[in-house]
Amino acid sequence: MESGRTVDGAPPRPSATADDGRTRDRVSALLLEHGPQTATELAERLSVSPAAVRRHLDALVASGRLEERLSRDLHRGRGRPARRFHLTDAGRSAFPHAYDDLALTALRYVAASGGPDAVRAVAEQQLAGLEARASSAVELAVSVSSGAPVDRAQALAAALTAEGYAATASAISGGGQLCQHHCPVAHVAAEFPQLCEAETAVIGRLVGTHVQRLATIAHGDGICTTHIPGPLRPGNRSTPARPVPGERAAHRSLAGSRTAPSTSTTPTNDRERTPA
C-alpha cells in the first residue's frame, strides 16, 4: 500500500474519532448560535437521526460541555416537558474569545496614561480577591499542620487549582516548589510582566517567606515554577538557578539589602543542638 493510500488506491477516510469531534463541535456551535435545543431539533439541523445525535449529546454531557434540562413549551400546553440541551460555562470557554485583546488594550491605555506603576497597581488590585480567598484556605489547612512554608505551599496549590491555575507543590532538598500548569493571563503577562511580579509577591505572602520565580508560562516556559526556600542548615543550602528575567533585578536588589551570612561555625540561634 502506498503511503497515504488504501489498498484500492482511494485516499484514507478520516478516523471515526475525528468525525465525532467535528460533529460535536457543530452541535456546540448550534447551541451557541440558536440557544438551548432538543435532540430532535439538533438532528434536523444536522440532517441526522435523533438516535445518532443523542450519542454525541451524551458524550458532550459526560465531558461537561453540555447539560440537559427539562423545560415546558407554552405551545405544548400540558404535555410532557421537553428535554433541552444547554451549553455550560466549560462548553462556552471552548470557543474563541477576545478577552485577552480587551485586557491588552486596557493595560496599554493604563501604561500610556500612568506608566508602569499604574499597571502594577492594576495587577495588585486584580489579585487582591484571589489572595483573600487563597489566604483563608491556606490558614485553614495549616491550622492542623506545622505551618512551614512548604506545608503552606501544599495548601496554596489546592487553593490555586480551585481558581483555575492547575497548581501542584512538592518538597525538594532545598525547600519546595510550587508549579502552576496553567496561567489564565499568560498572553497579557507576556507584555506586562507586572502581573507575574504581583503574583509572585502574593505567593510569598501566602507561604510566609521570600520566594523566587524560576520560570513562567508568559516567558515561554511550559510551567510557572516558584522556588520556596526551606530552613537553612549547614551543608544544605540551595540557590535556585536562572530566575526568569523579570525577577532578576528584584532578586539582586533584595540580595543586596541582606546581611552577608556568617562564616562562623558557631550556631546563631537559641535552639539546642545535639552534639555530633
N, C-alpha and C positions, 0 to 999 in steps of 0.2 A: 504493500500500500504506500503510495506517495505521501510525502509529508503534507498534512493539512487536507487530505482527500480520503474518502471512504473507499471500500473495496470496489464499488460500482462506478467510481470516478466522480461522484457527487460531492459537493462541499459538506463538511460535517455539520450536523444540526446542533444548535445551541443546547446546552445542558438543561435538564428539567429544572435544576436549581436556579439557573439564570432566568428561565422563563417565569418561574414562580416569583422571583424577586421583582421582575418588571411588572407582572400583573398586580402584585401587592402595592407597588409604588403607584400604579394607576388607580387602585382602589383608594389609597390615601389621598391622592390628588383630587379625585372626585368628591370626597368628603370635605376637603378643604375648600373646593370651589362652590359646591352646592349645599353644604351643610349636612346634618345627620340624615341617613337614608336607611331603608330596609334592604335586606338581601335581594329581594325581588327587584327593587328599583336599581340597585347596583348591577344586577345581572342584565337588565335591559340596556343599561348604558354601555356595558362591556360586551354585549351580544354573546353572552354565555348563559348556561343554565344556572338556576338558583343553587342547585347542588354543587356545581363547580365553584361558584363564588363563595359558598359557605365554607369550603375548605380553606380558602385564603383568609376569610374573615376570622375563622377560628385561630389561625396561625398569628394573625395580627393582634388579636385579643390576648393570646398567650404571651406575646412579646411585649405587651404593654403599650402598643401604639394606638389601639382602639379599645373602646369599652361599649358594651351593649346595654341599652336602657329601654324600659317599657314606656311608651307614650301613647295617649289616646287621641286619635284624629277626630276633629269635630265632625267631619263628613261621614265618619263611620258610625256615629250615634253610640249605641250601647254595645257595639261589637267588641270582640277581643282586642286588647291593646296591641299596638304594633311594636315590634322589636326593631329599634333603630340603632344604628352604629354611629358613634361619635369619636372624633379624634381626641386623644388625650394630650396632655402637655408634652409628653415624650414624642408622640406622633407629630405634633406641630414643630418640635425642635429639629426634626429631621429635614425640614425644608430650609432652603437658603433664606437668610435674613440680612438686614442692613444695620444691625445693632453696632457692629464694630465700626462701620463707616460713620455712623452718627456720633459714637463716642470719640472717635478721632477728630471729627470736625469740631466738636465741642471743646476738646482739650487743646486743639490748635488755637482756637479763639482765646481760651484762657491763657495759654502761654504767650500769645501775642500781646494780650492786654496787661497781664500781671507778672509775666516771667516765670522761671522755674519754681520759685517759691509758691506761686499761686497754684501751679499744677500739683505740687506736693501737698498743699492744703486740701485740694480736692481729693487726692488719693487717700489721705488720712481720714477725711470725713466719710469717704465711701467704705473704708474698712472698719469704722467705729462700731457699726452694728454687728459685723462678724466677730470682732474682738469681744464684744459684750456677751454674745451668745456662746462663743467658744470658752470664755473665761468661766462662765457658770458650769459648763460641762467639765472643764479641767478641775476646778475646785471640788466638785462633787466626786470625781473619780479619785483624786489624790487624798481625799479625806480618809480613805481606807488603806493608803499605801505610804511609802516613805516621803513622798513629795519631792524626791530628787528630780533634777531636770530631765533625765531620761524617762522616768516614770510619768512626768508631766507631758513629755513628748508623745508617749503612747496614747494618753487621753486626748491630747490635741489632735493627733492623727484621726481618731474616731470622729471628733467634732468637725474637722475639716472635710472628711469624707461625706458627712451629712450635708455639708454646704456645696458639694459637687467637685471637690478637689481630688478625690480618689487618693487619699494620703495613707502612707504607712510609716511606721517608726521602728528602728532596730538599734540594738546596742552594739557598739564596736569597742575595740580596745581603748580608744581614746575618749570615749563618751557615748555619743549616739548620733544617729542620722534621721532626719525627717525628710521623706521623699513624697513629692506631690506629682502624681502621674497625669494630672490634667490641670490646666490653667484656664479659667473662664475668660480671662482678659489678655491672653498671650499676644494677640495681634496688636492690641493697643499698647501693651507694656513694651513691645519691641521698639516703639518710637518714643515712649515716655517711661524711662527706667525708674522714675519716681514711684510708680506703682509697685515695682519689685522692692524698692528700698523701704517703702512704708510697710509692706507686708512682712519684710524681714524684721523690722522693728517690732511689729505686733507679735511675731513668733518669739522673739527674745523676751518680751514682757510676759508672755503666757507661760514660757518654760522657766522663767526666773533667772536667766543668765544671758550673757552676751553670746550671740550665735553668729555664724559666718556662712554666707551663701557660696556654695561651690559651683553650682550650675543652675541655669534657668531655662525653661522651655522658650521663653521670649528671646533668649540669646541664641537659640538654635539647638540647645541640648534636648535630649529625649525626656528628661525628668528634671523637675526642680529639686535640688538637693541642698539641704541645710545641715551644716555640722553643728552639733551641740556638745561642747566640751564637757568632759567629766571631771571629777575631783583630781587635782594634780597630786601625783605620787612620785617619789624618786624613782627614776628609771622607767616611768610610764607616762611620758609626755607625748602628746600627738599634735603636730602642727599641720592643719589642713593645707593641701597643695592646690595651687591655681584657683583662687576665688574668681568669680565672674568679674569682668572689667568694671561694672558699675559699683562693685563692692570694694575694689582695691583701695581707692582713695580714702574711703571711710575707715577701712581697716588700718591703713597706715596712720591716719590721724589718731585713732583710738590707741594704737600701739605706742605712739609717741607720747601719749599722756600718761602711760602706765609707768610705774617704778620698775626698774630692771630687777629681775629675780635674783635673790641672793645666791651666791655660790657656796655658802656655808653648808656644812652637813648637819648643823645643829637644827633641830625642829623649831619652827617659828610659831607653832600653835600650842595651845594649852592641853591638847589631848595626850594621854599617857601612851607611850609607845612600848610595845612588847620587846624585851631585849632579844637581840638576834641569837 
